Amino acid sequence: MTLPQSGEFSLPMRVYIEDTDAGGIVYYVNYLKYFERARTEFMRSLGYEKPAFPDENLMFVVSEARVTYRSPARLDEWIRATACVTQMGAATLTFVQTAMRDSTCLAEGQVTLALVSSEHGRPRRIPTAMRQKITDLQG
């Protein structure tokens, strides 16, 4: 996993048989799983070990996801999933994400997360420290 200066996080992974259909091609929904892994590891790289903050009764939930499929990934290939925060609202983070094989884009999308109260599900402001870490990455 790498975090270049641009703020784009990249996570390499292998395509396993559990990711594919009977023809050995990655099943479409698994690209969302790859995107999730990249976002999770991105947050870990910032020092946030879990997608929820139980001590503060906060958690991130996906509020919107869009994916465009470009080219299939296949069994045993090495691919990488990327995550880059492109927008930050009071309670939301919007990521542009890709799944790549070398320089070939396999899938690209945009995923918006909302920070909510784990008790009531209502939006909560992104903590100042987290906001600053993300802003620092964007230069």
C-alpha positions in Angstrom: 0.0 0.0 0.0 1.2 3.5 -0.9 0.2 7.0 -0.2 1.7 9.3 -2.8 2.0 13.1 -2.4 -1.3 13.6 -4.4 -3.3 12.1 -1.5 -4.2 9.0 -3.6 -4.0 5.9 -1.5 -3.2 2.6 -3.4 -3.7 -0.9 -2.1 -2.4 -3.9 -4.1 -4.3 -7.2 -4.0 -4.6 -10.5 -5.8 -7.8 -11.7 -7.4 -8.9 -15.0 -5.6 -11.3 -17.6 -6.8 -13.9 -16.4 -4.3 -13.9 -13.0 -6.2 -14.8 -14.6 -9.6 -17.7 -16.1 -11.4 -17.6 -19.5 -13.1 -15.6 -18.0 -16.0 -12.8 -16.7 -13.8 -13.9 -13.0 -14.1 -14.3 -10.8 -11.1 -18.0 -10.6 -10.2 -19.1 -6.9 -10.4 -20.1 -6.4 -6.8 -16.5 -7.3 -5.6 -15.2 -4.0 -7.0 -17.2 -2.3 -4.3 -15.4 -4.6 -1.8 -12.0 -3.7 -3.3 -13.0 0.0 -2.9 -14.0 -0.6 0.7 -10.7 -2.2 1.5 -8.8 0.7 0.0 -10.9 3.3 2.0 -10.4 1.3 5.2 -6.6 1.1 4.7 -6.5 4.8 3.8 -8.1 5.6 7.1 -5.7 3.3 8.9 -2.8 5.1 7.3 -4.2 8.3 9.0 -4.2 6.5 12.3 -7.9 5.5 12.4 -7.9 1.7 13.0 -11.6 1.1 12.7 -14.4 2.6 10.5 -16.4 3.3 13.7 -15.5 5.3 16.7 -17.3 3.4 19.5 -16.0 5.7 22.3 -17.6 8.6 20.5 -20.7 6.7 19.2 -19.8 7.6 15.6 -19.4 5.5 12.5 -19.1 6.0 8.7 -21.8 4.7 6.5 -22.0 4.7 2.7 -24.6 7.2 1.6 -23.9 7.0 -2.2 -21.9 4.7 -4.5 -21.5 4.9 -8.3 -19.3 2.5 -10.3 -18.5 2.3 -14.0 -17.0 -0.9 -15.2 -14.3 -0.7 -17.9 -12.4 -4.0 -18.2 -12.6 -7.3 -16.4 -10.1 -8.5 -13.8 -9.4 -12.2 -13.9 -8.5 -15.0 -11.4 -4.9 -14.7 -10.0 -4.2 -11.2 -11.4 -2.6 -8.5 -9.3 -4.7 -5.4 -9.2 -4.7 -2.3 -7.0 -7.6 -0.3 -5.6 -7.2 3.4 -5.1 -8.9 5.9 -2.9 -8.7 9.7 -2.9 -10.8 12.2 -1.0 -12.1 14.8 -3.4 -14.8 16.5 -1.3 -15.2 17.0 2.4 -18.5 18.3 3.8 -19.4 18.9 7.4 -20.4 15.3 7.9 -19.3 13.6 4.5 -16.3 12.4 2.7 -16.4 11.8 -1.0 -13.9 9.5 -2.6 -12.9 8.9 -6.2 -11.8 5.3 -6.5 -10.4 3.0 -9.1 -9.5 -0.6 -9.6 -6.4 -0.9 -11.8 -4.3 -3.6 -13.5 -1.0 -1.9 -14.3 -2.2 1.2 -16.2 -5.5 -0.3 -17.3 -8.6 1.0 -15.4 -10.9 -1.9 -14.6 -13.5 0.0 -12.7 -13.9 3.6 -11.4 -16.3 5.1 -9.1 -17.3 7.7 -6.5 -18.3 6.7 -3.0 -19.7 9.2 -0.4 -19.5 8.3 3.3 -21.5 10.1 6.0 -20.4 10.2 9.6 -23.4 9.4 11.8 -24.2 8.7 15.4 -24.1 5.0 15.9 -26.9 5.4 18.4 -29.4 7.4 16.4 -28.0 7.3 12.8 -28.1 11.1 12.6 -25.3 13.0 10.8 -22.4 14.3 12.9 -19.6 16.7 12.1 -16.2 15.2 11.1 -13.8 15.7 14.0 -11.4 18.6 13.5 -8.3 16.3 13.8 -9.5 14.0 11.1 -10.5 16.9 8.9 -7.0 18.4 9.3 -5.2 15.1 8.4 -7.2 14.7 5.2 -6.6 18.4 4.3 -2.9 18.0 4.9 -2.8 15.1 2.4 -4.3 17.2 -0.3 -1.5 19.8 0.0 
